Structure formats: C-alpha cells, structure tokens
C-alpha cells in the first residue's frame, strides 16, 4: 500500500469508479459540482453505512479530537460497505 496517496478528486473518477463515497455533505457538493453531463455514478455519504445508522457524516477528528470515535465509525461503515457490495 506504500504507493497509495491522497489526491484531489477529478472528473475522470466518475468514469473510473462504480461507487464514490464522501465523508460529509460539503464533500458531496464539491464532488457533484464536477460531475460530467450524463454520468450516473452514485455519490453517497459513507457514514450511513455504519451499523445502526451511527451518523450521517464522518466528523473531522482534527476539530473534534475524537480520533478513536472517528476510526470506530469508519471501521463500522467499511463493514457496511462490504455488505453492500457483496
């Protein structure tokens, strides 16, 4: 995984991926603003995939300082994503 790096979202991501998940509503607005005409790739919030609808959005732990809680939410949502695509 050493070659993985964070990068800016691009319009080609709509073409290259079947699903696009974002952390909060502002991310969703920003991503949707780049959507090419006619593209139907879903852009969904990631947190609602967590067990029992734990949250609507993933809080930024830089501001909340709840890094462990954020990680727990992300791990739970990742399990939900695995169920969704299985």
RANOR-V725522 format. One record per residue. N is the residue number from 0. RES is the residue in one small letter. PHI is phi in whole degrees, 0 to 359 (NA if undefined). PSI is psi in radians with two decimals (999 if undefined). Layout:
BEGIN
n-><N N>
res-><RES RES>
phi-><PHI PHI>
psi-><PSI PSI>
END
This chain:
BEGIN
n-><0 1 2 3 4 5 6 7 8 9 10 11 12 13 14 15 16 17 18 19 20 21 22 23 24 25 26 27 28 29 30 31 32 33 34 35 36 37 38 39 40 41 42 43 44 45 46 47 48 49 50 51 52 53 54 55 56 57 58 59 60 61 62 63 64 65 66 67 68 69 70 71 72 73 74 75 76 77 78 79 80 81 82 83 84 85>
res-><x x x x x x x x x x x x x x x x x x x x x x x x x x x x x x x x x x x x x x x x x x x x x x x x x x x x x x x x x x x x x x x x x x x x x x x x x x x x x x x x x x x x x x>
phi-><NA 296 272 281 218 291 206 288 291 233 299 293 297 298 278 271 233 278 227 231 245 236 272 210 295 294 302 299 300 296 293 299 293 262 298 291 304 85 283 240 301 290 243 235 287 280 302 298 285 293 304 58 52 305 197 275 227 273 289 283 293 298 269 280 65 260 294 293 296 295 298 300 297 297 295 295 295 295 295 297 296 300 297 298 268 280>
psi-><0.03 -0.32 -0.05 2.35 2.62 2.58 2.92 2.54 2.49 2.82 -0.51 -0.35 -0.54 -0.60 -0.56 -0.26 2.56 -0.53 2.56 2.14 2.42 2.83 -0.52 3.04 -0.56 -0.74 -0.75 -0.79 -0.75 -0.75 -0.80 -0.53 -0.29 -0.04 2.21 2.59 2.34 -0.16 2.43 0.24 2.20 2.45 2.00 2.68 2.44 -0.71 -0.67 -0.21 -0.25 2.73 2.38 0.54 0.87 -0.56 2.77 -0.62 2.75 2.05 2.57 1.95 -0.26 -0.65 -0.69 -0.41 0.20 1.23 -0.69 -0.75 -0.68 -0.78 -0.74 -0.76 -0.80 -0.72 -0.72 -0.74 -0.60 -0.66 -0.72 -0.68 -0.73 -0.74 -0.71 -0.72 -0.09 999>
END
